Amino acid sequence: MDKYVTRQPIKALKEDRIIGYEVLFQKDYDSLYSSSDVAAADTIAGFLMQNTESIFHDKLTFVTFTPSLLFRNTPKIFDKEKMVIQIEDHVMIHPLSPTIIRKYRAEGYVFAINDFQFSPKYFSMLDYVTYIKIDIRNKQDGKERSSLKNLINTMKGFDKKCIVTGVSSMADYELAIEVGADYAEGSYVAEAMAGKVNRMEFLEGNFFQLVVEVSKDEPDIEKIEEIINRDAALSYALLKIVNSAYFALRRRVSSIRQALVTMGISQLKQWVYLLSFNNDIDNEESLEAMMKLSFLRANFAMTISDHIKDLPIIRSEVYMMGMFSTLQYMINAPLEEILEEVPVAQEIKDALIRKEGVCGELYELILSYEDAEWKKVKQLSDKLEIPSGQLAQTYMDCVEAVNEIWNGLTVSADQETDIPVTKKTHA
């Protein structure tokens, strides 16, 4: 049985920050929602335990537990300060649910109800839950919008925090704000957090010049060094990367030339987007969320591309395709216009703009996986001949790698002062 799993961000609408992630499992697991199916419950429990660090790395993590997992105390494996136990109707109708939920609550665990509805069985659980999750999909017409707003107002009267789910577009996001939700969850959430810079600032900036130079068939190491040297932010970011735990160097690197030699052009092509810290974006968490998303896409795409036969682009180009997939959310211009200025393969442009070709199918697979569209994931992985059984673990390995590398970049203040950076004015 394939075991797909992904994470979706949950954003505080008023504070404009990510408060946590929901771990989404394959929806075909209908049998998991039977308390008698202990073997299936073991599958989820085993997966969660194997991937504790990558899933429960930071912020809150929302997980839907089956009756079997609840009764067998599986949530107690995890830090109750960082986890929210989600329950659905199959839990609420179980005769032992009130007893077991009261037990967890007494021990300090927090609960959420998935897909809340006006029904006695849902209202009977209100005393135990902190979060109410409401599906926003197909609620754009006037009557549905009004009902949604009334439901949220009612829940706030009970002092519950409301999370609207299924936020996959700007219209959904604006509706979440309009109806007064506290939080929003869905594929559009991370995108909605990103601020944008002016297109000309981007095209004239040092980062764009660096992208152009490293994308050449024969990059000029001296030119690359010159570009980085005249930009304090790029210099600082490069030295942080090379001196991070990821490279595990015995001696700290203190010059740009040393850093470039250590990293090598091939790896620099893969890392270059990570150097694009843009101080013009006010909300640092917004920038971090978007960069982590693009970094995760890049790693995930590159790893699973190894299984694709006759892929027209090389590994480092697959990586850049994942990185550049979020540019339109960071630069104030259409993606098609942005990519015309960047020297990337036509296959990458066709994939990101129109989802065409083998690269387009790979990109669509990545997006479908993020959105937990498991049926589509299965179809695309079969078509690309990617072992679907490996996708979940590969994804979580990439999540862990992104977290580890990001932690390596956010070194302590004491360490930062040891990295000499000559600040120069922009050319």
Disulfide bonds with the S-S distance in Angstrom:
none
